[in-house]
């Protein structure tokens, strides 16, 4: 009974259901898993679990704690790739339900790890179990949104993925507040905070799983009809998930996402230090943290605005804007430092981070245009391995280039200049990849009868 | 092709308000907190 509630056929919308209930259902999941971006608020408190006011011998080091987030992002990519087809064929409710259990379970297991002061339990809890919840949760509403909004797929997926960017805005002050409530003179309050957050997220995500619906076969919004004359670079066919891997388009888009994210994630982690070093004495540590908050806001808003814009100007053109404008802006950042213009620096970074977020949010619609709607969620899952790769390359590239410059006598204020030019170079490569994206060859298209079978057989898992 | 079910009626409207409020209120609260912190940082 309880399990059948999760089945795809139980989620088919009845007449009268408003498709505008789907974005909040998706946001219920994405706002929760977006907490991952705010995990760093636990880092310092977790270095003082024994010493309380300061780190004591036996307390965990920041370098050890850094692996928790890295593991979670790694397992996000892996689980999105591995479970993509399972998510697609089982429907959004089962996926959201599973994501909720994994994500909340990750917090609860981590609370045990904090209580026992065993870091491996936290690696397993937040890093592995939570990471799997992140991956399944991230892709769970994507294809459902695209099917409900065939007229505006960019805007629809942008709304959900904006939630992932926005989750940190809720999690960060909430975590700090909860730790403050649970802290005592001889206790930091991290374990209790994990428990409360795990339970809150479980409830919140379950609401999303309860209200999500898939459209009945053949449904279309009022006034919408499939274009008789297909738009260029927008297919009306479907490509099977594993056949997509054989197409050059998948790998070109993989590199497009990877390069866009590498450039963005690399400087995102360094934005605070970079602003203080480039404008020494003018931007304090506190002001820098305010700036990072402001940039995160642009990251979130860019997800919605750029993906919505892509519905009008096309996905390929949107990425052309990201890469061309991004190259110019990355190259302009050193100039802003040279002339001492904080305003220009902030403007450059605000737009850069909006395009970083926009790159994440526009890619599901790009995949839909290339490979159709049938397996778009699963294909998107496979593509997220590009994120995992960028998550490693971006920060490493920025840190090593800076380190190399500083050890070779370059002043701290100029140490990021080469980094910015390297990032601009990465975007030029991304631009070239985007040039080569064309329509998928028809030999990869699913046959009509095969696609129809897929629709009819959707509730039956495992069949191609 | 099946025509789109019209989201009509009071019940649907209430559901929409509740669903959007459920996700919108925490999100707006978080954004306001972030902006307040950003403003404080520059003072």
Contacts between the chains, C-beta under 8 A, distances in Angstrom:
chain1	res1	chain2	res2	distance
A	13	B	5	7.2
A	14	B	5	7.7
A	15	B	5	4.1
A	16	B	5	5.0
A	16	B	6	7.1
A	16	B	7	6.8
A	16	B	8	6.7
A	16	B	9	7.0
A	16	B	12	6.6
A	17	B	5	6.0
A	17	B	7	7.3
A	17	B	12	8.0
A	18	B	7	3.2
A	18	B	12	5.3
A	18	B	15	7.3
A	18	B	16	6.0
A	19	B	7	7.6
A	20	B	7	6.9
A	20	B	16	5.8
A	21	B	15	6.3
A	21	B	16	6.5
A	21	B	19	5.4
A	24	B	19	3.9
A	24	B	20	5.4
A	24	B	22	6.5
A	24	B	23	4.8
A	24	B	24	7.9
A	25	B	19	7.3
A	27	B	23	4.1
A	27	B	27	7.6
A	28	B	22	7.2
A	28	B	23	6.0
A	31	B	23	6.0
A	31	B	26	6.8
A	31	B	27	6.4
A	163	B	23	7.3
A	163	B	27	7.5
A	166	B	27	5.2
A	166	B	30	6.6
A	166	B	31	7.3
A	168	B	30	7.9
A	169	B	27	7.0
A	169	B	30	3.2
A	169	B	31	5.5
A	169	B	33	7.0
A	169	B	34	5.1
A	170	B	26	5.0
A	170	B	27	6.6
A	170	B	29	7.0
A	170	B	30	3.8
A	171	B	30	7.9
A	172	B	30	7.6
A	172	B	33	7.9
A	172	B	34	7.7
A	173	B	30	6.6
A	173	B	33	4.4
A	173	B	34	7.9
A	174	B	30	8.0
A	207	B	22	6.6
A	211	B	15	8.0
A	211	B	19	6.2
A	216	B	2	6.2
A	218	B	1	5.5
A	218	B	2	4.9
A	219	B	1	7.9
A	219	B	2	5.1
A	219	B	4	6.9
A	219	B	5	7.9
A	220	B	1	5.4
A	220	B	2	7.2
A	220	B	3	7.7
A	220	B	4	6.3
A	221	B	4	4.7
A	222	B	3	6.6
A	222	B	4	3.8
A	222	B	6	6.8
A	223	B	4	7.8
A	224	B	4	7.5
A	225	B	1	7.1
A	286	B	40	7.9
A	286	B	41	4.9
A	287	B	41	4.7
A	287	B	42	5.7
A	288	B	41	7.8
A	289	B	37	7.4
A	289	B	41	6.0
A	290	B	37	6.0
A	290	B	38	3.9
A	290	B	39	7.4
A	290	B	40	7.0
A	290	B	41	2.6
A	290	B	42	5.9
A	291	B	38	7.3
A	291	B	41	7.4
A	293	B	34	4.5
A	293	B	35	7.7
A	293	B	37	5.7
A	293	B	38	4.8
A	293	B	41	7.8
A	294	B	34	7.9
A	294	B	38	5.0
A	296	B	34	7.1
A	297	B	31	6.7
A	297	B	34	6.2
A	297	B	35	7.4
